[in-house]
Amino acid sequence: MRVIITGTTGMVGEGVLLECLQNNKVSEVLSISRKPCGIKDQKLKELLVPDFTKLQEFENDIKGYDACYYCAGISSAGMSEEKYHYITYDTTIAFARALLKANPDITFCFVSGRGTDSTEQGKIMWTRVKGKTENTLKQMPFKSEYNFRPSLMKPAKGQKHLYGYNRWAHKIFYPLFSLFFPTCTIQEIGNAMITVTLKRHSKNVLDEKDIKMMAQ
């Protein structure tokens, strides 16, 4: 199958990309990002899109794909709700609509987060915005749509796009936290995305337990 991945210059997207490149069920990967991901592979193509809300301008480049793994995202720390809403909700939904127009039979996987508020009424800003994004994506006529809600994630071997906290947190906190809290690896996220694309899943919100099960 042919898949699109966003966020390949970040931790989650890069890890999912590496998993797709080594998986023989994936024949081609198109990385859509604002800058090159720094990875070379015969299965990989790159499309640089400065503004994700204008993806419709690249309609011919994004046709013919079976799935999109939307891993682009940003921390809400120090950000106003208006700006976070634009990046997380407005940008994602505009991207998804353009993608769906070019590929009516596509599967869409969105990386959300543990604690996302589906009621959109919670006190924590990012959980409301993520919840709103999930809810809107669910209503769109994709072949299938899944929202991944991981918490602490362990990067895949060979990842380079680890910044700030993520450079060392997985070495110190992951082994400890995995004893007490639900965790998963980014490799498992990538595998689970491939699996739900090929086999589907009865749930469209996947937590760590679901991710691990679908990755096996």
C-alpha positions as CSV (number, residue, x, y, z in Angstrom):
1,M,0.0,0.0,0.0
2,R,1.0,3.6,-0.4
3,V,0.9,5.9,2.6
4,I,1.3,9.6,3.5
5,I,3.0,10.6,6.7
6,T,3.1,14.1,8.2
7,G,5.4,15.3,11.0
8,T,8.5,13.3,9.9
9,T,10.8,16.0,11.2
10,G,9.4,15.3,14.7
11,M,9.7,12.4,17.1
12,V,6.5,10.5,16.4
13,G,6.4,11.1,12.6
14,E,10.0,10.1,12.2
15,G,9.5,6.9,14.1
16,V,6.4,6.0,12.1
17,L,8.3,6.7,8.9
18,L,11.1,4.4,9.9
19,E,8.7,1.7,10.6
20,C,6.8,2.1,7.3
21,L,10.1,2.1,5.3
22,Q,11.1,-1.3,6.7
23,N,7.7,-2.9,6.5
24,N,7.2,-4.9,3.3
25,K,3.4,-4.2,3.4
26,V,4.2,-0.5,2.5
27,S,5.3,0.0,-1.0
28,E,5.7,3.8,-1.0
29,V,5.7,6.6,1.5
30,L,5.1,10.2,0.8
31,S,6.4,12.5,3.6
32,I,4.5,15.8,3.6
33,S,6.3,18.4,5.7
34,R,7.5,22.0,5.7
35,K,11.2,20.9,5.5
36,P,13.1,17.8,4.4
37,C,13.1,14.9,6.9
38,G,16.8,14.0,6.3
39,I,16.1,10.4,5.4
40,K,16.9,8.8,2.1
41,D,15.2,5.6,0.9
42,Q,14.0,4.2,-2.4
43,K,10.5,3.9,-1.0
44,L,10.4,7.5,0.2
45,K,9.1,10.6,-1.6
46,E,9.0,14.1,-0.1
47,L,6.5,16.9,-0.7
48,L,7.4,20.2,0.9
49,V,4.2,22.2,1.8
50,P,4.9,25.5,3.5
51,D,1.2,25.9,4.6
52,F,-0.8,22.7,5.4
53,T,-4.1,24.7,5.1
54,K,-3.3,25.0,1.3
55,L,-2.7,21.4,0.6
56,Q,-5.4,21.6,-2.2
57,E,-2.8,23.4,-4.3
58,F,-0.9,20.0,-4.5
59,E,-3.9,17.9,-5.4
60,N,-2.0,16.0,-8.2
61,D,0.8,15.2,-5.9
62,I,-1.3,13.6,-3.2
63,K,-3.6,11.3,-5.3
64,G,-3.5,7.5,-5.2
65,Y,-2.7,6.9,-1.6
66,D,-4.3,4.3,0.7
67,A,-3.7,5.9,4.1
68,C,-2.5,9.0,5.9
69,Y,-0.7,8.9,9.2
70,Y,-1.1,12.4,10.6
71,C,1.7,12.7,13.2
72,A,2.3,16.5,12.9
73,G,1.7,18.3,16.1
74,I,2.9,20.8,18.7
75,S,3.0,21.2,22.5
76,S,0.5,23.6,24.0
77,A,3.0,24.8,26.5
78,G,3.2,28.6,26.6
79,M,0.8,28.9,23.7
80,S,-2.5,30.7,23.5
81,E,-5.7,28.7,22.9
82,E,-6.3,30.6,19.7
83,K,-2.9,29.7,18.2
84,Y,-3.0,26.2,19.4
85,H,-6.5,25.8,18.0
86,Y,-5.3,27.1,14.6
87,I,-2.3,24.7,14.5
88,T,-4.1,21.6,15.9
89,Y,-7.6,22.0,14.7
90,D,-7.9,24.4,11.7
91,T,-4.7,23.1,10.0
92,T,-5.4,19.4,10.6
93,I,-9.0,19.7,9.3
94,A,-8.0,21.7,6.3
95,F,-5.3,19.2,5.4
96,A,-7.8,16.3,5.9
97,R,-10.4,17.8,3.7
98,A,-8.0,18.4,0.8
99,L,-6.6,14.9,1.2
100,L,-10.1,13.3,1.2
101,K,-11.0,15.2,-1.9
102,A,-8.0,13.7,-3.7
103,N,-8.4,10.3,-2.2
104,P,-12.1,9.4,-1.3
105,D,-11.2,5.9,-0.2
106,I,-8.4,6.8,2.2
107,T,-7.8,5.7,5.8
108,F,-6.8,8.5,8.2
109,C,-4.9,8.0,11.5
110,F,-4.6,11.0,13.8
111,V,-2.0,11.1,16.6
112,S,-3.9,12.6,19.5
113,G,-3.0,12.0,23.1
114,R,-3.9,10.3,26.4
115,G,-6.4,12.5,28.2
116,T,-8.1,14.0,25.1
117,D,-11.5,15.3,26.0
118,S,-14.2,14.1,23.6
119,T,-16.8,16.2,25.3
120,E,-14.8,19.4,24.5
121,Q,-15.8,20.8,27.9
122,G,-12.8,20.1,30.0
123,K,-10.7,22.7,31.9
124,I,-7.4,21.8,30.2
125,M,-7.1,23.6,26.9
126,W,-5.2,21.1,24.8
127,T,-7.6,18.2,25.7
128,R,-10.6,20.2,24.5
129,V,-8.9,21.2,21.2
130,K,-7.7,17.6,20.6
131,G,-11.2,16.4,21.4
132,K,-12.7,18.8,18.9
133,T,-10.3,17.7,16.2
134,E,-11.0,14.0,16.8
135,N,-14.8,14.6,16.7
136,T,-14.6,16.5,13.4
137,L,-12.4,13.9,11.8
138,K,-14.8,11.1,12.9
139,Q,-17.6,12.9,11.0
140,M,-15.6,13.0,7.7
141,P,-16.3,10.3,5.2
142,F,-12.9,8.5,5.2
143,K,-12.8,4.8,4.4
144,S,-11.9,4.5,8.1
145,E,-10.6,7.0,10.7
146,Y,-8.6,6.3,13.9
147,N,-7.5,8.4,16.7
148,F,-4.3,7.2,18.5
149,R,-4.0,8.3,22.2
150,P,-0.6,7.3,23.4
151,S,1.0,8.7,26.6
152,L,4.7,8.2,27.2
153,M,6.3,6.9,24.0
154,K,9.7,5.3,23.5
155,P,11.5,6.4,20.3
156,A,12.5,3.9,17.6
157,K,16.1,2.9,17.2
158,G,18.0,5.2,14.9
159,Q,15.8,8.3,15.4
160,K,17.5,11.6,15.0
161,H,14.6,14.1,15.5
162,L,14.7,14.1,19.3
163,Y,14.7,17.6,20.8
164,G,14.8,19.1,24.2
165,Y,13.1,16.8,26.8
166,N,12.8,14.0,24.3
167,R,16.5,13.6,23.9
168,W,16.9,12.1,27.3
169,A,13.5,11.5,28.8
170,H,13.0,8.1,27.0
171,K,16.3,6.9,28.5
172,I,15.5,8.0,32.1
173,F,11.7,8.1,32.5
174,Y,10.5,5.4,30.0
175,P,12.0,2.4,31.9
176,L,10.7,3.7,35.2
177,F,7.3,5.0,34.1
178,S,6.6,1.8,32.2
179,L,6.5,0.0,35.5
180,F,3.5,2.1,36.7
181,F,1.8,3.7,33.7
182,P,0.6,2.7,30.3
183,T,3.3,3.2,27.7
184,C,4.1,2.1,24.1
185,T,6.9,2.5,21.6
186,I,6.7,4.5,18.5
187,Q,7.5,1.4,16.5
188,E,4.3,-0.1,18.0
189,I,2.4,3.0,16.9
190,G,3.7,2.6,13.3
191,N,2.9,-1.1,13.2
192,A,-0.6,-0.5,14.6
193,M,-1.3,2.1,12.0
194,I,-0.3,-0.3,9.2
195,T,-2.5,-3.0,10.7
196,V,-5.7,-0.9,11.1
197,T,-5.2,0.3,7.5
198,L,-5.2,-3.3,6.2
199,K,-7.5,-5.0,8.7
200,R,-9.6,-2.3,10.3
201,H,-10.5,-2.2,14.0
202,S,-13.8,-2.1,15.8
203,K,-12.8,1.0,17.8
204,N,-11.7,4.3,16.3
205,V,-10.1,5.6,19.5
206,L,-7.0,3.5,20.4
207,D,-5.2,3.7,23.7
208,E,-1.9,2.1,24.6
209,K,-3.5,-1.3,25.1
210,D,-5.2,-1.2,21.7
211,I,-2.0,0.0,20.1
212,K,0.1,-2.8,21.5
213,M,-2.6,-5.4,20.5
214,M,-2.8,-4.1,16.9
215,A,1.0,-3.9,16.6
216,Q,1.5,-7.7,17.3
